[in-house]
Amino acid sequence: MKKQTIGWLSVPFVLGIWFLVASQYPSYIFPGPIDVWNEAILQWNNGEIQSHVLLSLKRLVIGFVIAALLAFMIGILGGAFRPLREFLMPIVTFFQATPAMAWAPLLIIFLGLGDAPMIAVILIASFFPILINVIQGMNMISESHIRAAKSLGAKGWRLGVYVYLPEIIPAAISGVSVGFAIAWRSLVAAEMIGGNSGIGYFISFNGQIGNTASVILGIIIIGFLALMMDYLLLKPLQQRFAGWASRNEN
């Protein structure tokens, strides 16, 4: 049996457990799959859920793209120049040990409500995992590759584009995967704490008014979106560069 088939068998298993547990409680305390499905149709028809999901995805894309671009540029420079790398490591260690959500209240005070503090949380959450992996990838580049490129006239930005960037991509993809997962969780949590829109806000607001069906709907949407982005974006990237990584190791 294919791995994909075995994986998807978990869906009816979870639904079955959900039915059994929900049958032991009133629907207003723990709604079952049918109750949540009906709530999903209601929220879809009034346009509520689409609006919050699109806002969250917009914030995620903006913050994550900025973080990835900065991490790649700074990571390549840090890997290429040892003094810069040594200067960066205490800063990286400090921020890596500090949950991005710890900055959320301060960011909301400085930037106000809306997109800005949410995007800032995503940037902080995803920047450092990607940066660390890019620097590690730079440290793994063979000196013989660099010398060969320099002997052929590569220097400056050409060395970065044609030698450093291709060599670090397998390691950087791992950082992107970790950074994405942390960024997604941090965004939802930030929206729950200080957002006035987004899927995290949707869950928080409905929890306050006791609409447990919408709370569970929001949780399912978070997991479903993460699953889809993993299968449609991150896993194809990892598979695309898996062979490249093995060639680099050899």
N, C-alpha and C positions, 0 to 999 in steps of 0.2 A: 504493500500500500504506500502511495506517495506521501512524503512528509507533509505536503500542503493539505492533503485529504485528512490525515490524522489530526492536524492542527485545527481544522474547521469542525471536527467532531466535538470539540470542546464547547461549541456554541449550543447545540441542543442539550448537552449535559448541564451547562450552567442554567439554561432556561428551565430545565426540569427541576433542579434544586430550587430555583427561584419560585416556581409554582408551588412547590411543597411548603416552603417556608412562609410564603405570602398567604397561603390558605389557613395558617394558624393565627392570623392577625386581621383586624378590621382594615379595610382598604385605605382609610385616612391615616393609619399609622404606618403600615407597610404595604403599599399597593403592589399588585401582581403585574405580570407582563401585559395583560390586556388593558388594565387601567392606565399604564404608562403609554401604551400604544394610542389609546383614545386621547390622552393628554397631548401626545405628540401631534396628532391630527389637529386638535384644537389650536395649539400654539403655532403650527404651520399655517393654518388658515388665517389667523390674525396677523401673521408676519412677524411675530415676536421673536421666535427662535432664529430665523434667518438673519435678522438684524444683529443680534448679539454674536452669533457665530462669525459673521463677516467682519465685524469690528475686531474680534479677537484675532482672527487670521490676519487682518491687515496689520495689527500691532506686531504680531509674531514675525511676519515677513520683514517688515521695516527694521525692527530691532535686531533680528537674527542676521540679516544681510549686512547691516552696518558692523555688527560684532565680528562676523566672519572675515570681512574685508580688512578690518583693522588688525585682527589676530594674524592673518596671513602676512600682512606687510611688516608688522612689528616682530612677528616670530621669525621671519626670514632674516631681518636685520639683526635680531638678537642672536640667532644661530650663527650668523656670519661673523659677528664681531663679539669676541669674548667679553670685553669690558661692559658692553651694553647688556649682554646676557646676565652677567653677575650683578649689574645694577637692577635688573628687572626681577630677579628671582625672589628677593624679600617681599617686594610688592605683590608678586603673583601668589606667593605663599599666604600672605595676609588675606588677600581677597578670596583666594580659593577656600580658605578655612572659614570665611564668613558667609553664611547663607545670603543669597541675593535678597530674600524677603526681609532681612534685617534692615536693609536700606529703604524699604518701601515707605514707612512713615515719614522719614526725612525727605525723601524725594517728593512725596505728596505735598509736604509743607512748602518746599522750594518751588515746585513746578505746578502745583495745583491739581485739581481733578482733571480727568480727560486722558488723552492718549500719551502725553509726554512722560509722566512718571511710569506708566506701564511699559513703554518702549525702553526707558532707562533701566528698568528692572530686567527686562529681557537681555539687554546689552551686557549688563553686569553678569548675569547668570551664564550666558553662553560664551562670552569673550575669553575667559580664563581657561576653560577646558580645551578650547580650540588652540589657544596660544601655547599651552604646555605641550600639546601633541605636535604642533608645528616645530617648536624648538627641539623636541626630542627627535623629530624626523630630520632636522638639520644636523643634529649631532651624529646621526647614523650614516650620513653621506660619506662615501669613500673619498679619501683624499686624492686617490689616483684619478677619480672622475673629475675632480676640480682641477687638478694639474693638467689633465688632458685637454679640458675645455679652455684653460688659460693658454696652453701652448698653441691652440688653434685660433687664438685672438679674442676669445670671449672675456669680457670684463664689464664691470658696472651692472647696468640693468639687464644686459644680455646674459650675463652669468646667472642672474636671479631668475630670468624668464625661462632660459633653455636648460639650466642645470638644476638649480635649487628647487624651483617649483615642481617640475616633474618628479623629482626624487622624493619630495616630502608628501606628495598627494596621498599615498596609502595611509601614512600615519595621521595626516590631517583629516581624512575621512572618519577615522575612529573618533577624533576630537569633535568633529561635526555631529556625529551620532550622539555622543554624550552631552554635548552642549545643547543640542536640540531638545533632548528629553528634559534637561534641567530648566531650559528656558520655557518650555510649555507648562511645566508644573508651576514655575514661579509666576508666570503670567496669570494663570487661573487664580492662584492664591492672592496676588496683588489686586486683581479685580474684585475678589471677595472682600478684601480689607478696605480698599479705598476707591474702588471703581464706581462709576455711575452707568456703566454699560459693559457689555461683554458677557461671555458664558459664565465666568466666575461670579459676576454680579447677578446674573440670572439665577444661579443656584442659591446665592446668599439671600437674595430678596425673597424667593419662594420659600426658603427655609424659615424666614422670619414670619411669613404669613401662614405657615403650616401647610403649604401645598407640597406634600411629600412626593406626589407623582411627578411634578416638574423638577424637583430636586434630583430624583433618580434619572429622569430624562436628561438633565444636564450632565450628570456623571457619565451616562452612557455615551452621550455625544462627545465628551472629552476623550474617553477611551477609544471610541470609533475613529475620530479624527486622527489621533496619534497612531492608531493601527494603520490607517490608510496612508498616512505620510511615511510611515516606516516601510510599508510594502511597496509603495509607488515611487518613493524617492531614495530613502536611505539604503535599503537592501540592494536595489539595482546599482547604486554607486559602489557599495562594498563589493559586490560581485564583479563589477566592471574592472575594479582595480586590484582584485585579489591576486590574479596572475602576475600583475605588475609588481606587487609587493614581493612575491616569491622570487621573481627575477632579480629584484634589487638585492635580496638577501644573498643570492648566489654571486 
